[in-house]
């Protein structure tokens, strides 16, 4: 049901949420892009743990050659100077998705990206990164990292998009900790435990780390995908999400060849 609703949303708008904030009015049936400023640098607190992918991947598949046209640097993706992966692991090629729950473009991208990441090659690690761009972005990023810490993303991630963009049960702006607590309680999490986790040192550290990664990667819109910390891929409204994922697959193959 969520995928069908978001596909209908995608049919009316293929948008990225950009880097300048504008007031958000009462959301229409097909919401316009939610915009946000890029945050200033924040010194990140040390984080010992690696970010956990939203979904447990299916058994890893053997790498297949990418299809479609080869992407062009500067046109299809941006080379990140001195870029670094967000959460490197065992030499795997990292695919980091920078997203926001309040971003309509991310909501429409989610079904396609979720399907794509279910069967990654054995040498690929997919890691979502909630963007704390300031303003109404930060409470939702904080909720994401609290859910990640509590290990409940597998049953809450898609439903959060649904709550914001389809059901309208959570507001884009002005959401309260109590509203988050109610939402996560519906998914089996103690509401008080969740709101306390949102204010924890561990979640604060993850927010700072995500902010540093987004800035280092030069990401100014969502959804954005960063391959191995080296390449920034954003959606082209004229060519859509399939083109974005094709570019990602080529960059993965490029990194794989460089590591051999």
N, C-alpha and C positions, 0 to 999 in steps of 0.2 A: 504493500500500500504506500509506504513512504517513497519507494523508488518511482512508482507511477505518478505520484503527486509532484515529485521534484522534476521528473521528466516533463510534465506539463508546464512547470515553472520555467524550465530551460527552453521550452519552445517559444516562450514569449520574451525571454531576456537571456543573453549570454554576456555576462558582465563580470568585470573584475572590480573589487573594492579598492579604490585608489588611495593615494597618500595625502589627500586634503580633506578635512572633515567639514561636513555640512549638517545642519539640523535635520533630524529625521522626523518626518510627519507620521501620522497614523498610517500604518502600512496598508497599501492597496493589495488587491488580489495577486498581482505579480509585482513584488517589491522592486524598487530601483536599487541601484548599488549603494551600499552604505560606505561612506568614505571616512578616512581617519588619518590623522597626522602621524608621521614617522616619529617615534620617540627619540629623545636625546640619549646619549650614551649613559649607561648605568653600569657601575662596576659590579660584575657578577660574583655572587658568593660561590664558594666551591661546592660542587655537587659530586658525590661519590658514585651515584647510580646512573646508569644509562637510561635514556627514555625508552619506554615500552611501546611497541607498535599497538595500534588500536585493536587489531584482530590477530588472532593466532593464525599464521599463514598455513595454507595447505602444504602437503609434502612438496619440497622444493623440486622444481622441474629443471631439466637440462637447458642450458642457454641456447636459444634459437637466434639465428641472424635477424636483425631488425628489418622490417619491411618499409615501404614508402620511400620518399626522397630523402637524401642525406641533408641534414640541417646545415645552415650557414651561420657562422659566428657573427654576431652583431645584428643579424636579422631574425633568426629563430631562437637564439639564446645569447646571453651575455657572459663573457669570461670574467670571473671574479678574481681580482688581483689579491694574492696572498690569502685566498679563501681556505677555510678549514671545515671538515665535517662537523656536524652537530654532536653526534654520538657514535664515533667509529667503533667497529666491533670486528675483531678477527680478520682484518684485511678485506672485509666485504665492501662492495660499492654501495654507498649510502644514497638513498633517495628520500630527501626530507621535504615534506609538504608543509608549507607555511600557510595557515588557514585561519579563519575566524568564524565562530558560530553565527555571528550577526551578519555575515557577508552573504548576500544572495548568490553571488557568483560561486562561492564555496559550496552553498547548498545544492546548486545545480551540478557542480562538478563531482560531488561526493559519490553518487551512484556509479559513475564511470570510473572514478579512481578506486573505489572500493572493489569493483569487479576486477580491475587491472591488478591490484596488489594481492589478490587471493592466492595466486600461484606464481610467486617470484622465483627466478633462478636461485640456485643454492648460494651463489656468491653475491646476492643483493639483499640489502636490509632497508625496509621501508619504515620511516619514522615521521609521524605527524608532529608538527610544532605549532602550538597555538600562539598567534601573534598578539603580543601585548603592546599595541600601538598607542595606548593612552585612551582616556575617555571611556566610552561604553565598551571598548574592546577588552579592557583589563579584567572586569569581573568575570567575563566568560572565559578568558584565558586562565584565570585563577581557578575557576570551576573545573576546566579541563584537567589541569595539573593535579587538582585534588582528587578527581576521579581516577586519574592515572595512578596516583600514589596508593589509592584504596583498591586498585585492581578491578574496577567495574566498567572500564571503557567498552568492553565487548558488548555490554548490554545497555549502554547509555548513549554512545556517540551518535548513532543515527537518529535516535529519538530526540536528542537535543536539537538537531537541525529541524526535525518535525515540529517540536514545541515552539520554536522561534518563527519559522517561516510558513508552516501549514496550519497548525492549530492556533497560533498566536497566544498560547497560554503563558509564554514568557516574553516580556517586552524587550525591544532592542535597547532602549535607554531606561535608566532608573530601576533596573532589576535589583532586588534586595537579597541579602543572604537567606532570609526566610523563604523566599520564592525558590531559590536554589535547593534549600533543604527539602521543601515539599516535592520538588521534581525528583530528586535523587531518592527520597523515601519511597516513591512509587516504584523504584527499581531495587528495593531491598536494602537500602543504606540508611542507617540511623541519621536522622536529620541534624541533630545536634553534633554528632561526630563529624558529619560532612562540613557544616559551617565552621567548626573549629579547625578542621584540616585546611580549609581555604585560607586561614590566617596563620598557618604554621610556618616555621622557618624553612622547612623543606620546600614548600610551595613557593615561598618568596624567592628562594634560590633558583628554582626552575623558571620563574618569571624573568628574573634578571638574565639568566642564561639564554632564554629564548629571545629576549630583547637584543642582547649582544649578537646572537647569531643572525637575526633578521637584518640588523644594521651592517654587520660584516659582509653579509651576502648581498647587500644593496637592494633588498626587497622593499618595494614601495607600494605593492598591491597584493591582493590575495584573490584567488589562489596562486601561489608561486611554488615551483618545485626546484630544489637545489640538488644537483647531482654531485656527490662526493665533495661538497663544499666548494667546487670549482666552477660550476656552471649554473646560471640562473635562467629558468624557463618560465615564462608567463604566458597567459592565454592571449591568443590573437582572435578578437571577436569575428573576424572574417573567415577564419579557418577552424576555429572551435577547439574543443578539448581533445579530439582524436589527433589533431596535429601536435598539440602539446605533448601527448603521450608518445607519439611517434618520435618526437625530438628527444624525449627522455630515454627511450629505448636505444637510439643511436648513440647517445652520450654514455649510456651504460656500457655498450659494446666498445666504445672508444677507450673508456677507463679500464675495461677488462683486458683489452689488447695491450695497453700500456703497462699493466701489472704482470704480464706474462714474461 
